[in-house]
């Protein structure tokens, strides 16, 4: 489908450290109405985010993308997905 992309522009955003520095980061891609949003999140936050998406369907699709997370901004409110 080759939708438009948003996010991933490192120069426009301040780099923020992971809320769980002992965990690996993963690349997430969320699609909403044909627009792809790429961001990075620690593994636990990403897994919880995917589970939430399955229950509430905020986005059309959410997928974990293999490869580097370099240059991607962190998922908004990532820390909230780590709370019990």
Backbone as CSV, one residue per row, in Angstrom:
resi,resn,N_x,N_y,N_z,CA_x,CA_y,CA_z,C_x,C_y,C_z
1,UNK,0.807,-1.202,0.000,0.000,0.000,0.000,0.848,1.263,0.000
2,UNK,2.061,1.214,0.524,2.987,2.339,0.433,2.442,3.661,0.921
3,UNK,1.990,3.720,2.167,1.416,4.948,2.712,2.450,6.014,3.000
4,UNK,1.970,7.172,3.347,2.849,8.273,3.739,3.497,7.949,5.072
5,UNK,4.616,8.584,5.371,5.285,8.337,6.643,5.381,9.602,7.477
6,UNK,5.361,9.408,8.789,5.532,10.498,9.750,6.468,9.989,10.831
7,UNK,7.221,10.876,11.434,8.128,10.479,12.506,9.459,10.025,11.949
8,UNK,10.376,9.704,12.840,11.666,9.220,12.441,12.649,10.297,12.030
9,UNK,12.316,11.563,12.187,13.215,12.649,11.818,14.001,13.028,13.076
10,UNK,15.204,12.505,13.188,15.993,12.659,14.408,16.369,14.108,14.686
11,UNK,16.619,14.894,13.668,17.094,16.259,13.864,16.053,17.153,14.518
12,UNK,14.783,16.827,14.392,13.721,17.678,14.908,13.361,17.364,16.357
13,UNK,13.908,16.298,16.927,13.501,15.878,18.255,14.713,15.629,19.143
14,UNK,14.547,15.873,20.421,15.587,15.591,21.390,15.612,14.093,21.667
15,UNK,16.791,13.521,21.722,16.912,12.101,22.018,16.641,11.899,23.502
16,UNK,15.762,10.981,23.801,15.385,10.677,25.174,15.847,9.254,25.469
17,UNK,16.361,9.035,26.665,16.838,7.697,26.996,15.666,6.772,27.327
18,UNK,15.936,5.498,27.250,14.929,4.476,27.514,14.551,4.466,28.992
19,UNK,13.272,4.261,29.305,12.876,4.131,30.705,13.289,2.782,31.291
20,UNK,13.710,1.864,30.435,14.187,0.548,30.875,15.506,0.255,30.146
21,UNK,16.601,0.892,30.587,17.867,0.783,29.862,18.457,-0.626,29.795
22,UNK,17.998,-1.548,30.636,18.505,-2.919,30.601,17.819,-3.770,29.537
23,UNK,16.780,-3.255,28.914,16.038,-3.990,27.887,16.432,-3.504,26.495
24,UNK,16.316,-4.385,25.510,16.574,-3.936,24.137,15.436,-3.047,23.648
25,UNK,15.760,-2.170,22.718,14.744,-1.359,22.067,14.275,-2.061,20.803
26,UNK,13.017,-1.823,20.433,12.469,-2.373,19.193,11.870,-1.249,18.368
27,UNK,11.759,-1.481,17.086,11.187,-0.528,16.131,9.722,-0.894,15.940
28,UNK,8.837,0.046,16.228,7.395,-0.161,16.035,6.916,0.692,14.869
29,UNK,5.984,0.161,14.115,5.350,0.902,13.034,3.847,0.808,13.229
30,UNK,3.200,1.945,13.432,1.745,2.003,13.592,1.170,2.750,12.395
31,UNK,0.122,2.206,11.793,-0.501,2.819,10.620,-1.908,3.281,10.979
32,UNK,-2.190,4.534,10.624,-3.505,5.114,10.867,-3.922,5.871,9.613
33,UNK,-4.989,5.417,8.998,-5.527,6.028,7.780,-4.446,6.228,6.719
34,UNK,-3.599,5.212,6.525,-2.580,5.246,5.500,-1.286,5.945,5.874
35,UNK,-1.227,6.553,7.050,-0.003,7.231,7.499,0.734,6.309,8.462
36,UNK,2.018,6.090,8.196,2.833,5.232,9.043,3.612,6.071,10.049
37,UNK,3.560,5.658,11.302,4.306,6.303,12.376,5.355,5.307,12.865
38,UNK,6.620,5.675,12.774,7.719,4.814,13.191,8.317,5.365,14.470
39,UNK,8.500,4.497,15.449,9.124,4.922,16.689,9.795,3.747,17.354
40,UNK,10.573,4.041,18.395,11.268,3.014,19.155,10.692,2.952,20.563
41,UNK,10.767,1.772,21.146,10.295,1.582,22.522,11.074,0.423,23.125
42,UNK,11.190,0.419,24.448,11.807,-0.731,25.094,10.886,-1.936,24.897
43,UNK,11.447,-3.117,24.980,10.713,-4.335,24.658,9.418,-4.483,25.451
44,UNK,9.460,-4.277,26.762,8.257,-4.447,27.584,7.164,-3.457,27.193
45,UNK,7.513,-2.192,27.031,6.522,-1.186,26.641,5.926,-1.518,25.273
46,UNK,6.766,-1.996,24.368,6.274,-2.361,23.033,5.284,-3.515,23.107
47,UNK,5.588,-4.521,23.912,4.682,-5.667,24.038,3.344,-5.264,24.651
48,UNK,3.387,-4.423,25.670,2.139,-3.947,26.290,1.355,-3.094,25.299
49,UNK,2.049,-2.244,24.542,1.405,-1.411,23.531,0.691,-2.282,22.490
50,UNK,1.359,-3.330,22.021,0.745,-4.229,21.034,-0.483,-4.917,21.635
51,UNK,-0.396,-5.343,22.888,-1.550,-5.968,23.549,-2.716,-4.983,23.669
52,UNK,-2.419,-3.749,24.063,-3.466,-2.720,24.162,-4.111,-2.486,22.798
53,UNK,-3.288,-2.435,21.774,-3.792,-2.229,20.423,-4.753,-3.352,20.030
54,UNK,-4.430,-4.589,20.383,-5.294,-5.723,20.041,-6.656,-5.607,20.715
55,UNK,-6.707,-5.013,21.902,-7.975,-4.893,22.632,-8.767,-3.648,22.248
56,UNK,-8.080,-2.561,21.897,-8.770,-1.283,21.683,-8.727,-0.759,20.255
57,UNK,-7.856,-1.301,19.411,-7.772,-0.934,17.986,-7.679,0.571,17.749
58,UNK,-6.674,1.203,18.313,-6.443,2.628,18.098,-5.909,2.894,16.688
59,UNK,-5.090,1.976,16.175,-4.470,2.113,14.865,-5.032,1.051,13.926
60,UNK,-4.861,1.267,12.630,-5.272,0.260,11.663,-4.388,-0.979,11.783
61,UNK,-3.074,-0.768,11.914,-2.128,-1.862,12.130,-1.003,-1.392,13.039
62,UNK,-0.422,-2.333,13.751,0.793,-2.095,14.538,1.675,-3.311,14.317
63,UNK,2.938,-3.067,14.013,3.857,-4.184,13.810,5.232,-3.840,14.341
64,UNK,5.950,-4.877,14.719,7.339,-4.736,15.126,8.173,-4.953,13.871
65,UNK,9.078,-4.028,13.608,9.901,-4.057,12.400,11.311,-4.471,12.780
66,UNK,11.882,-5.401,12.038,13.258,-5.810,12.324,14.228,-4.721,11.874
67,UNK,15.355,-4.675,12.520,16.382,-3.711,12.133,16.645,-2.670,13.196
68,UNK,17.425,-1.712,12.809,17.903,-0.672,13.719,16.789,0.297,14.140
69,UNK,16.965,0.851,15.334,16.066,1.902,15.818,16.747,3.270,15.767
70,UNK,17.942,3.310,15.187,18.707,4.560,15.110,17.913,5.631,14.365
71,UNK,17.866,6.811,14.935,17.191,7.935,14.305,15.703,8.013,14.565
72,UNK,15.128,7.017,15.217,13.691,7.053,15.521,13.471,7.711,16.876
73,UNK,12.399,8.469,16.999,12.084,9.035,18.311,11.372,7.978,19.140
74,UNK,11.406,8.152,20.427,10.797,7.185,21.347,9.284,7.304,21.307
75,UNK,8.619,6.219,21.611,7.158,6.189,21.664,6.669,7.181,22.726
76,UNK,5.682,7.966,22.373,5.114,8.939,23.317,4.566,8.213,24.540
77,UNK,4.827,8.745,25.708,4.330,8.189,26.969,4.747,6.740,27.187
78,UNK,5.906,6.391,26.689,6.407,5.019,26.798,6.391,4.511,28.236
79,UNK,6.742,5.373,29.177,6.798,4.967,30.593,5.451,4.471,31.112
80,UNK,4.365,4.995,30.589,3.039,4.578,31.047,2.751,3.115,30.739
81,UNK,3.374,2.588,29.702,3.163,1.189,29.338,3.973,0.243,30.225
82,UNK,4.784,0.799,31.125,5.564,-0.011,32.059,4.920,-0.090,33.436
83,UNK,3.879,0.682,33.658,3.206,0.689,34.962,2.306,-0.529,35.095
84,UNK,2.183,-1.046,36.329,1.305,-2.213,36.539,-0.164,-1.882,36.311
